Amino acid sequence: MSDLELDIERPAPGGGVAHAPDGRVVFVRHALVGERVGVRVLDEASRFLRAEAVTVVRAAAGRVAPPCPHAGAGRCGGCDLQHADATSERAWKEAVLAEQLARIGGIDWRGTLRPAPSPAEGSRTRLRCAVDGDGRLGLRRSRSHEVEVLERCWLADPRLAPAFAHPWPGAREVELRAIGEDEPVAVVDGAAHAVGLDGRGPRDGVARVRVAGYDFRVSPRSFWQSHRDAPTVLVEAVVRAAGLALGERVVDLYAGVGLFSVPLAEIVGDRGRVHALEVSSSAVADAWANVARTPWAEVHARAVDPASVARVIEPGSVVVCDPPRTGLARGVVEALVRARPRRVVYVSCDAATLARDLKKLLAEGFTLVGLDAYDLFPETEHVELVASLDAVAARVDSAGEARTSRTS
């Protein structure tokens, strides 16, 4: 099926929703709500199709020319919304977020997406690139293994541009990193060492970066937030949501290099205690270096699973978790319920898995007291979320019926 003209009805993950003549749902990339577009079908299933807009028959008021020449139908799959102005992009994300929270989690969210402090162009400090058969860097095309070769990435820190100027023969994947003010480096195929953006090396590759008044070491194989503003925005949001006092006990799950452990340890002071759990050996080494000033903070080289959660969380603790996109590991929600922390602060880059986990926690008597969304993935459908929950019985309204809190 191809060469359809469709009306875009509403936003959804994976593209605007339209309906094919046979009634099947069609998810259309590069389209906006209210538009009529000519589409090329990419994938067909029994109940839905995936397509991309190749012509615009009737444009929405918020449509703009993409700032990157690699954006558009059949091109780079890295950006979803370069054809939308700022207002339309924000409205799209808010609608998708609210729908996912309601449908998956039963949560009535009516908040607004908080913008990043700096412009989208050049804001990305890490970029994972594919390599084509000639050794050229690029990004995968949407739903394809084909590589869109780039001269530069519009979203990436401009200091990374030299990496696109020469070939990377024999490499399958090259991660470019421009963290802090240190020399930008590349990591080829997950190697233990970094190289320069000219492919020569090895380089030390250890970044030293200051975030919200705290100093961090970040090794080339350790995770770090990709948006320039994300570390500061998220530290401030987590500190605010945790509501800590001197002497409290904190557990930081999926702690990485200690981005949250460091400020939380400073807040609870030497009468408190911070336990950070992280499985990456590189991040564990960085985290130990980063918490060195606060000996009451301890880093555990462990996966986050029910056994490790039961071992480190005491009743009344505050728990911070920042899991991967897949959400909390199997059994961890149940372990959290049994451990009885007083508060859980959940940082997530995926609304669907967050909603799934929040639904379980709410069903066990936790109360949602805050849920904020941050636009730290510009030009894409993704957002960063910070939810806070208290381990108390569900709130009861004046009619005596339990309800999920509406937060903003």
C-alpha positions, -999 to 999 in steps of 0.1 A, spaced: 0 0 0 14 34 -9 6 69 -22 -21 76 2 -34 111 12 -43 111 49 -56 136 75 -35 137 108 -59 135 137 -37 135 169 -1 130 180 13 97 192 47 80 198 60 72 164 41 99 144 8 115 139 -23 93 139 -43 89 107 -66 62 93 -62 43 61 -92 37 38 -95 2 52 -98 16 88 -63 6 100 -44 32 121 -14 48 104 14 64 123 29 91 101 63 107 108 71 143 96 34 154 99 15 177 123 -20 176 137 -46 190 113 -25 185 82 -34 165 51 -3 148 38 7 124 11 25 94 27 48 66 18 41 34 37 72 19 54 57 -11 73 24 -29 73 9 -50 101 -26 -65 104 -39 -37 126 -17 -7 118 8 8 93 39 30 97 44 58 71 62 91 65 49 122 50 64 129 16 42 158 5 21 183 24 -13 190 9 -26 212 37 0 225 62 -5 233 99 2 268 111 31 254 131 50 238 102 85 252 96 114 243 73 137 219 92 169 236 102 189 205 95 193 195 58 193 158 68 158 159 83 128 147 65 112 117 47 138 90 40 166 108 57 181 109 93 160 91 120 175 111 148 150 139 150 112 135 150 100 171 151 123 194 132 93 204 110 74 219 140 79 253 155 86 255 193 49 259 203 38 229 182 67 208 194 58 215 230 21 208 225 29 176 207 51 163 235 26 174 262 -3 156 245 17 124 240 29 125 276 -5 130 290 -20 102 269 6 77 279 4 85 316 -34 82 315 -37 51 293 -8 31 309 -7 45 345 -42 59 351 -26 92 360 -44 125 352 -14 148 343 -22 184 333 13 199 336 34 218 312 67 209 296 95 230 311 119 243 284 157 238 285 177 269 294 197 270 262 187 266 225 184 232 208 211 238 182 245 225 195 230 213 228 239 176 226 272 166 242 271 129 233 263 115 199 263 78 190 271 75 153 268 47 129 295 41 103 288 32 67 308 9 44 332 36 35 339 45 71 318 77 71 299 88 102 262 93 103 229 83 119 205 55 110 176 64 89 142 58 105 133 21 109 163 12 87 199 0 89 209 24 62 232 52 74 225 89 66 260 103 62 264 136 80 288 166 74 278 176 110 249 171 133 228 202 139 219 191 174 255 182 184 280 204 202 299 222 174 332 210 188 323 175 176 322 186 139 358 176 131 349 139 136 328 139 105 356 152 83 376 120 80 368 82 76 367 57 105 376 25 87 367 -8 104 345 9 130 309 -1 135 299 26 160 316 58 172 304 77 202 314 114 202 317 131 236 321 168 243 315 169 281 324 199 301 354 220 289 377 191 283 390 180 249 362 163 229 369 126 223 355 96 205 350 60 218 351 34 190 330 2 194 329 6 232 366 5 236 381 10 271 401 40 259 392 71 239 407 86 208 408 121 193 382 133 169 408 125 142 408 89 152 442 91 167 450 80 202 447 69 228 435 99 248 428 101 285 392 110 277 382 117 313 360 147 315 359 169 346 327 189 347 311 212 373 273 208 379 253 230 402 284 237 422 297 201 424 326 186 406 324 153 387 348 130 369 333 112 339 353 85 322 348 78 285 328 46 291 306 61 318 270 73 311 264 111 312 233 130 302 234 140 265 219 175 268 242 202 279 217 215 305 204 181 317 228 174 346 221 208 362 183 207 356 180 172 369 202 177 400 181 207 410 148 188 403 159 158 423 172 178 453 139 197 453 118 166 450 138 146 476 131 172 504 160 159 525 170 170 560 203 165 579 209 130 590 186 112 566 194 80 548 194 80 510 196 52 484 205 61 449 196 33 425 212 32 390 236 59 403 259 62 374 289 84 383 270 98 413 253 128 397 226 127 424 246 109 451 271 138 455 246 167 462 224 144 483 254 134 504 263 170 510 227 178 521 223 149 546 257 156 561 280 134 581 251 122 603 234 109 573 242 80 549 241 76 511 242 42 494 247 43 456 241 12 435 256 10 400 266 -20 378 290 -3 353 326 -8 365 336 25 348 308 45 365 315 28 398 352 40 397 340 75 388 314 75 415 339 66 442 361 95 431 332 119 430 319 111 465 354 112 480 347 144 499 317 127 517 329 95 534 294 88 546 285 80 509 292 45 498 292 31 463 281 -5 457 291 -23 425 258 -42 422 230 -45 397 196 -31 409 175 -62 417 152 -72 445 180 -86 466 202 -55 464 172 -33 471 163 -53 502 199 -51 514 204 -13 513 170 3 518 158 7 554 123 19 564 120 56 562 148 61 537 146 83 506 151 65 474 163 81 441 162 60 410 172 68 374 168 36 355 174 30 318 146 35 292 133 0 301 123 12 336 128 -6 369 141 -41 367 117 -71 373 107 -73 409 122 -40 420 89 -23 424 77 -50 448 110 -48 466 106 -11 471 71 -17 485 85 -42 510 114 -19 520 90 9 530 110 41 521 93 74 531 98 89 496 108 77 461 121 101 435 119 85 400 138 100 371 128 87 337 134 93 300 105 71 290 69 80 298 55 46 290 78 26 314 75 53 341 37 51 339 39 13 341 60 15 373 40 43 389 8 24 384 23 -5 405 35 18 432 2 37 434 -16 4 437 5 -4 467 -4 27 486 22 52 474 9 87 467 21 107 437 30 142 451 49 156 421 55 149 384 75 174 363 85 171 327 116 187 311 123 193 274 158 179 274 155 160 241 148 188 217 135 180 182 125 145 193 93 131 209 112 122 242 111 141 275 128 138 308 105 132 338 109 135 376 82 120 398 81 119 435 60 96 456 53 93 493 47 59 510 14 68 526 -22 56 520 -39 69 489 -56 103 493 -93 103 498 -116 130 484 -146 145 501 -168 118 488 -146 92 505 -134 76 473 -97 69 467 -82 87 437 -49 93 420 -35 127 428 -34 151 399 -1 169 398 16 194 376 
